[in-house]
């Protein structure tokens, strides 16, 4: 790494990654002297861990932080830039971030205005437009609604006749990450946009107009939670079991 390079350097004393500038190098680049940007202190740091081979100094990207909607758009994708980007977006109440087709979600542990009728309508209308071959003027930010919509559109309008219409959404995470709430949000979105009693745009705008069967499915969560939840150090209402929920849609119903 050349002097002047912007890097993330692992601070062994603090057990954290810190933004720094390379000042000097030695041992054919095996070690570099860095100046930390937060306090100006300089330290010599090994580029790699001699035992594990893991990188301890990583190049920074030109664009990092809250404006990065997809981690795959970064030139250098590694642990420190992932942590910094997710942390910056979290501080800006942007709890969703793409990494390719995968959506990363951070539990905000507070109520955010991310699930309003207007927001749901925007993602649903964008899905309808794309399904009909129309381009969306400006991409919407990462959201669980987008994942649910992609699955629904692929089911009702497969690209090819031989393409399987069944779709799956896998929700995974540690205790307290928000898996159960995310499941509820997806189910509510699917119930709203698939409502057979109103036309597409009107169904999206309806707040309480959810088909009776869909409403029953949404209300099944408290029953499941009563049978197998427990308190953990991170979650007072942790699901102690895996959930498989199958929703069946019928054409022209």
C-alpha positions as CSV (number, residue, x, y, z in Angstrom):
1,X,0.0,0.0,0.0
2,X,1.4,3.3,-1.0
3,X,1.7,6.3,1.3
4,X,-1.4,8.4,1.2
5,X,-3.8,5.5,0.7
6,X,-7.0,5.8,2.6
7,X,-7.5,2.6,4.7
8,X,-9.4,0.9,7.5
9,X,-6.8,-0.3,10.1
10,X,-7.7,-2.7,12.8
11,X,-6.9,-1.3,16.3
12,X,-5.9,-4.4,18.4
13,X,-6.1,-2.4,21.6
14,X,-9.7,-1.2,21.0
15,X,-10.8,-4.2,19.0
16,X,-12.3,-2.0,16.3
17,X,-11.6,-0.8,12.8
18,X,-10.5,2.9,12.5
19,X,-10.2,5.2,9.4
20,X,-6.6,6.0,8.7
21,X,-4.1,7.2,6.1
22,X,-1.0,5.2,5.2
23,X,2.2,7.1,6.1
24,X,5.0,4.6,5.4
25,X,5.6,0.9,4.8
26,X,8.3,-1.6,5.6
27,X,9.2,-5.3,5.2
28,X,8.1,-5.2,1.5
29,X,4.7,-3.9,2.5
30,X,4.0,-6.5,5.2
31,X,3.6,-3.7,7.7
32,X,2.4,-0.1,7.3
33,X,2.6,3.0,9.4
34,X,-0.9,4.6,9.6
35,X,-2.2,7.9,11.0
36,X,-5.6,7.5,12.5
37,X,-8.0,10.2,11.3
38,X,-9.8,10.6,14.6
39,X,-6.9,11.6,16.8
40,X,-3.9,11.8,14.4
41,X,-1.9,9.2,16.3
42,X,0.5,7.0,14.2
43,X,1.0,3.3,14.6
44,X,2.7,0.5,12.8
45,X,0.2,-2.2,11.8
46,X,0.7,-5.6,10.2
47,X,-1.2,-5.8,6.9
48,X,-2.3,-9.4,7.7
49,X,-2.6,-11.5,10.8
50,X,0.4,-13.8,10.8
51,X,-1.6,-16.7,12.2
52,X,-5.0,-16.5,10.5
53,X,-4.0,-14.6,7.4
54,X,-6.9,-12.2,7.9
55,X,-6.5,-8.7,6.6
56,X,-5.8,-6.1,9.3
57,X,-5.5,-3.2,6.9
58,X,-8.1,-2.7,4.1
59,X,-8.5,-0.1,1.4
60,X,-11.4,2.3,1.8
61,X,-13.9,3.1,-0.9
62,X,-14.4,6.5,-2.5
63,X,-18.1,6.3,-1.4
64,X,-19.0,4.7,1.9
65,X,-21.7,5.4,4.4
66,X,-25.4,6.0,4.5
67,X,-25.8,6.7,0.7
68,X,-24.7,3.2,-0.3
69,X,-27.9,1.3,-1.0
70,X,-26.2,-1.9,-2.3
71,X,-23.0,-3.2,-0.8
72,X,-22.2,-5.0,-4.1
73,X,-21.7,-1.5,-5.7
74,X,-18.6,-1.0,-3.5
75,X,-15.2,-1.5,-5.2
76,X,-13.7,-2.9,-2.0
77,X,-16.1,-5.2,-0.1
78,X,-14.7,-6.4,3.3
79,X,-15.7,-6.4,6.9
80,X,-14.8,-2.8,8.0
81,X,-16.6,-1.2,5.0
82,X,-19.6,-3.4,5.6
83,X,-19.7,-2.4,9.3
84,X,-19.2,1.2,8.6
85,X,-21.8,1.4,5.9
86,X,-24.5,-0.5,7.9
87,X,-23.7,1.7,11.0
88,X,-24.0,4.9,9.0
89,X,-27.3,3.9,7.4
90,X,-28.6,2.7,10.8
91,X,-27.8,6.1,12.4
92,X,-29.8,7.7,9.5
93,X,-32.8,5.4,10.2
94,X,-32.0,3.5,7.0
95,X,-32.3,0.1,8.4
96,X,-32.4,-1.8,5.0
97,X,-29.4,-2.4,2.8
98,X,-29.0,-4.6,-0.3
99,X,-26.2,-7.0,-0.9
100,X,-27.1,-8.1,-4.4
101,X,-30.5,-9.9,-4.2
102,X,-30.3,-10.2,-0.4
103,X,-31.7,-7.6,1.9
104,X,-30.0,-6.9,5.2
105,X,-32.2,-5.5,8.0
106,X,-31.1,-4.0,11.3
107,X,-33.6,-4.0,14.1
108,X,-34.1,-0.3,15.0
109,X,-35.7,-1.1,18.4
110,X,-38.1,1.8,17.8
111,X,-41.0,2.7,15.7
112,X,-40.1,4.1,12.3
113,X,-42.4,5.5,9.7
114,X,-41.2,3.0,7.0
115,X,-44.5,1.1,6.6
116,X,-47.1,3.8,5.8
117,X,-49.8,3.4,3.2
118,X,-47.9,5.8,1.0
119,X,-44.8,3.7,1.2
120,X,-46.6,0.5,0.5
121,X,-48.3,2.1,-2.4
122,X,-45.0,3.3,-3.9
123,X,-43.4,-0.1,-3.9
124,X,-46.6,-1.8,-5.2
125,X,-47.0,0.6,-8.1
126,X,-43.3,0.3,-8.9
127,X,-43.8,-3.5,-9.0
128,X,-46.8,-3.2,-11.3
129,X,-44.9,-0.8,-13.6
130,X,-41.9,-3.1,-13.9
131,X,-44.2,-6.1,-14.5
132,X,-45.8,-4.3,-17.4
133,X,-42.5,-3.4,-18.9
134,X,-42.3,0.2,-17.8
135,X,-39.2,1.7,-16.3
136,X,-39.3,3.3,-12.9
137,X,-37.9,6.9,-13.0
138,X,-35.9,6.6,-9.8
139,X,-35.1,3.4,-7.9
140,X,-36.8,3.1,-4.6
141,X,-34.5,2.6,-1.5
142,X,-34.0,-0.9,-0.1
143,X,-37.1,-2.2,1.7
144,X,-38.7,-5.4,2.7
145,X,-41.7,-4.4,0.6
146,X,-39.5,-4.7,-2.5
147,X,-38.5,-8.3,-1.6
148,X,-42.1,-9.3,-1.0
149,X,-43.2,-7.6,-4.2
150,X,-40.5,-9.3,-6.3
151,X,-41.7,-12.7,-5.1
152,X,-45.3,-11.9,-5.8
153,X,-44.7,-10.5,-9.3
154,X,-42.5,-13.6,-10.2
155,X,-45.4,-15.8,-9.1
156,X,-48.2,-14.0,-10.9
157,X,-46.2,-13.2,-14.0
158,X,-43.4,-15.7,-14.6
159,X,-40.8,-14.7,-17.2
160,X,-41.1,-18.0,-19.1
161,X,-43.9,-20.6,-19.1
162,X,-41.5,-23.3,-17.7
163,X,-40.5,-21.0,-14.8
164,X,-41.8,-22.3,-11.5
165,X,-44.4,-20.1,-10.1
166,X,-43.9,-21.0,-6.4
167,X,-41.7,-18.5,-4.6
168,X,-39.9,-18.5,-1.3
169,X,-38.6,-15.8,1.0
170,X,-36.0,-17.0,3.6
171,X,-35.8,-14.8,6.7
172,X,-32.8,-15.5,8.9
173,X,-31.1,-13.8,11.8
174,X,-30.1,-14.1,15.5
175,X,-32.4,-13.7,18.4
176,X,-34.0,-10.3,18.5
177,X,-33.0,-9.4,15.0
178,X,-36.6,-8.9,13.9
179,X,-37.4,-12.1,12.0
180,X,-41.0,-12.4,13.4
181,X,-41.8,-8.7,12.7
182,X,-40.4,-9.0,9.2
183,X,-42.5,-12.0,8.6
184,X,-45.6,-10.0,9.6
185,X,-44.7,-7.1,7.4
186,X,-44.3,-9.4,4.4
187,X,-47.5,-11.2,5.0
188,X,-49.4,-7.9,5.4
189,X,-47.9,-6.6,2.1
190,X,-48.9,-9.7,0.2
191,X,-52.4,-9.6,1.7
192,X,-52.8,-6.0,0.7
193,X,-51.5,-6.2,-2.9
194,X,-53.3,-9.5,-3.7
195,X,-56.7,-8.3,-2.5
196,X,-59.2,-9.7,-5.1
197,X,-62.0,-7.4,-4.1
198,X,-60.6,-4.2,-5.5
199,X,-58.5,-3.3,-8.6
200,X,-54.8,-3.0,-8.3
201,X,-54.2,0.6,-7.3
202,X,-57.3,0.8,-5.1
203,X,-56.3,-2.3,-3.2
204,X,-52.9,-0.9,-2.5
205,X,-54.4,2.3,-0.9
206,X,-56.9,0.4,1.3
207,X,-55.8,0.3,4.9
208,X,-58.2,-2.2,6.4
209,X,-59.5,-3.9,3.4
210,X,-57.7,-7.2,3.7
211,X,-59.3,-10.5,2.6
212,X,-60.7,-12.5,5.6
213,X,-58.4,-15.5,5.0
214,X,-55.3,-13.3,4.8
215,X,-56.4,-11.6,8.0
216,X,-56.7,-14.9,9.7
217,X,-53.2,-15.8,8.6
218,X,-51.8,-12.5,10.0
219,X,-53.6,-13.1,13.3
220,X,-52.1,-16.6,13.7
221,X,-48.8,-15.2,15.0
222,X,-49.9,-14.6,18.6
223,X,-51.1,-18.3,18.7
224,X,-47.7,-19.5,17.6
225,X,-45.9,-17.2,19.9
226,X,-47.9,-18.4,22.9
227,X,-46.8,-22.0,22.3
228,X,-43.1,-21.6,22.0
229,X,-41.6,-18.2,22.8
230,X,-39.2,-17.5,25.6
231,X,-37.2,-14.7,27.1
232,X,-33.5,-14.3,26.1
233,X,-30.9,-11.7,26.9
234,X,-31.7,-9.9,23.7
235,X,-35.4,-10.5,23.3
236,X,-38.3,-10.7,25.7
237,X,-40.4,-12.6,23.2
238,X,-38.0,-14.8,21.3
239,X,-39.3,-17.5,19.0
240,X,-37.8,-20.8,20.0
241,X,-38.7,-22.6,16.9
242,X,-38.4,-22.3,13.1
243,X,-41.5,-21.2,11.2
244,X,-42.7,-22.5,7.8
245,X,-45.6,-20.5,6.5
246,X,-47.2,-21.4,3.2
247,X,-49.6,-19.0,1.5
248,X,-51.6,-20.3,-1.4
249,X,-53.0,-17.9,-4.0
250,X,-55.7,-18.8,-6.5
251,X,-56.1,-17.2,-9.9
252,X,-59.1,-14.9,-10.5
253,X,-60.3,-15.0,-6.9
